[in-house]
Amino acid sequence: MFYYAYLLQSIKDGRFYTGFTSDLRKRFNQHNNDESTYTKGRGPFKLIYYEACLDLKDARQREKYLKSGRGKRFIHERLKRFLVRTG
């Protein structure tokens, strides 16, 4: 079984949400169907980044890192060219 640390972006307001789960598709659908307390009313969302982890502890630690200042910088640099709108 895999666990996932992930990053969503709200299409509505552009804000980000970071989380972890064992079922990424199910959790993504929960966010988009207002079934998550933390993101209710902020959707729809697009999945912009995820990492697969071999155990729950690793996924939780990775989520925590991605929420930190260093983690946010890591994501920004990693996705820089994909997050910039063109045109």
N, C-alpha and C positions, 0 to 999 in steps of 0.2 A: 504494500500500500504506500502511496505517496501522499505527502502533504504539500500544500502550496502557500507561499507568501505572495500576495498580489497587490496591485495598485489599480484603482479605478479612477476615472475622471468623469465628473458630472457633465453631461452635455448641456444641462440647464444653466449652471452657473460657473462651470470650468474648474470647480474645486476638486481636490483629490481625496481619496479614501484609501487607506492601507489596511489590509487584514490578512488572515490566514485561515485555511480550511482543509479538509480532507477530500472534499468534492467541489472542485472549482466551478463546474457548470451549474450545479445545483445552487451554490452560493451566489454566483453571478445572477442567476434568475431571481433569487430571493431579493437581492438588492434592487433589481429592475421592477419587481412586482410589489415594492413597498412592504416587504416582509421582514426587513431588518430595522431594528430600533435605531441604529446609528445613522442610517442613510435615508430613512423614511422621508419622502417629500422632496428629496434632492435629485432624483433620477429624471430621465433615464441616464444610464452610465455606459461608458465604453471601457473595456478591459485594455489597459495600455501596457501592462507589464506583469509578469509572474515568474516565479522560480519554483522548481520542484525540489522538495527535500525528502530525505529518507525516513525521518521520524518527526513526531510532533514537536519535540523540544527544539529541534533545529528550525522548524517553520516559525515557532513563536519567537525565537531569538532573531531570526531574519526579519520578521515583521517589526520587532522592536528597533532593530538597526535601521530599517528603511524609514521609520518615523523620526529618527534622530537627525540632528543637523548634518552629520557626516553622511548618513544614509540618503537624505534629501539631495545633498550635493552629488552623491554617486548616481542617483536616478537622473538628476538633471543633466549631468554630463553624458550618461549613457543614452539618454533619449533626446538629447538636444535637437538634433536635426529632424526628428519625427514630431516633436511638439511645436515646432515653429510653423505657423501658417504661411503658405505662399499664395501669391496671386494678388 
